Amino acid sequence: MTESSGADLTDARGSAVPRTLPNRDSGDAWVHAPDGRKYWGRFGAAGLLVHHRRLGVLLQHRAVWSHFGDTWGLPGGARHENETAIEAALREAREEAGVPAHLVQLKFTSLFDLGFWSYTTVVVEATEEFEPVISDQESIALRWVSADSVSELALHPGFASSWPALRGRLG
C-alpha cells in the first residue's frame, strides 16, 4: 500500500482504500465497486445466522446511522486481516449481540463473492437457549424471529436476497 494525498490510501492496483480510524482494525474500511457501490470490509465481511429450533432466527435491527440502517439483518461486519469468515462472524456476533460461541454449532456457510469483495454467511445452530444482549451502538434491537416471519420485516437488502436460499437449507 502506498500513501496518497488526502484521506485515502492506494493499493497495488491503484484503487483508493480509505484510511481506518484510530483504534479500528485495518479491515474497517469501505471497498468501492467499479459501479460506485460500496461494501464494508477491506478483507470482506461475515455475518452469523443463529438458528434455534424453538426460538427461530436471531436478527439484529441495525442502527439508523449504519449502511442500510433501520433494517433487520444478521450480526456481522468486516473481517480482520488474516481472520477466517467463521472467526469474524463469531467475533462480530459476540461483540454486537453477546452470542456465546460455546453454545453454537456450525451447520454451513454461504459465500457471496464479487471477486473484489465477499460476504460469508456463517449458519450455526444454537445448542441451548440464550438471551442476546445489545453490547454496542450498531443495534437498535435484537430479536428471535420465527423463520416463517423473517420475510415480514424490513430486511437489509443483501440479507433479503439471500434469505430464501438460506431458509431452504435450515431444515
Secondary structure, 3 states (H helix, E strand, C coil): CEECCCCEEECCCCCEEECCCCCCCCCCCEEECCCCCEEECCCCEEEEEEEECCCEEEEEEECCCCCCCCCEECCEEECCCCCCHHHHHHHHHHHHHCCCHHHEEEEEEEEEECCCCEEEEEEEEECCCCCCCCCCCCEEEEEEECCCCHHHCCECHHHHHHHHHHHHHHC
